[in-house]
Amino acid sequence: MKLNENIYLDLPQRITEIFPEIDSDICMELLHANEKYAELFKKSDELQKMHPFIMAVLEGSGEVTLTAE
């Protein structure tokens, strides 16, 4: 019984492990069920294609410097 208790008691670890899948499921459902979300998703996708550095910022990799432009 001790082994099963450890599996079920470590809720933060379990949530951490399944969060990406839950997040993806929610985003896909919103994309198909919510017109405003779909519109914002499309706009975000277009901006990322126009400005590839955006993904580096969102992913936390790479440098970004601000210029007057």
Sequence and secondary structure as in RCSB ss.txt:
>XXXX:A:sequence
MKLNENIYLDLPQRITEIFPEIDSDICMELLHANEKYAELFKKSDELQKMHPFIMAVLEGSGEVTLTAE
>XXXX:A:secstr
 HHHHHHHH HHHHHHHHHHHHHHHHHHHHHHH HHHHHHHHHHHHHHHH THHHHHHHT S       
